[in-house]
Amino acid sequence: MDIKTYQKKCFSEYKEDISLLSNYNYLYGNPINALVPVETEVNKFMVVGAYPSAKFFTINGISDVPLYDNDSPFSNETYYDGSKTRNVPSGNELNEMLFKIDVKRENCWITDLVKVFLFKDGHIKKYNKLGIMDIIENRTKFYDYAKKSLKWLNQEISIADPKVIITLGTEVTSIIFDVSEQKAKTYLDGNNRRKILSEKEFNIISLPHPGILMRNEQWRNNFDNKISYCAKKEIAKILK
């Protein structure tokens, strides 16, 4: 399967395949679509996040209301939210992380394991204040969706054939290695581990999610002083 065929198939079939309703929408009926990878460099690096963020707007004085899909996983887009210009934080956070491990973004296939935005309780409360009562929380179903999404990720891996797969965060690492979250947390150390995925053994380096580095000083210090150095060393060893 080539890249364009995969993108089209994922966009049209993914939601139904993981048992999401066809009318899974944002406020005002804006569709929540599968966010397919658009940065698709092959034979180099693959970056796998958990699930997409969204574009958040200020509506009737309520800030940070999810309203539209991002343009792509970990996108760098800038938009106006009804009150101010803002960026998609995950894009900038990923850029900073990749810089610290000497990986160029243009050398990456960038994707998410679960390919649709998921609603947290806080999002539902904002929708309720705006009179929308038929949206339900589904962030807690992440693992159900993730397990159903593995076959989609494996298709991407087959196409990308990366030299290194970089998993971001405990949840993705737990699913990829089929271990508990507690065990997966110990894997976020920058070391290379090998795992058979899509009938081939791959190098996998697991890192903390870039978002937690922005919010948690202990994780950030650990990444800056230890994890990033380990990851750079492992990547250099793989690529030599």
Helices and strands as residue ranges (DSSP letters): H 3-17, G 27-29, E 45-49, E 54-59, E 62-69, E 78-80, E 85-87, H 89-100, G 105-107, E 108-112, H 121-129, G 139-141, H 142-160, E 164-168, H 170-177, H 181-186, E 192-197, E 200-207, H 210-215, H 217-222, I 223-227, H 228-239
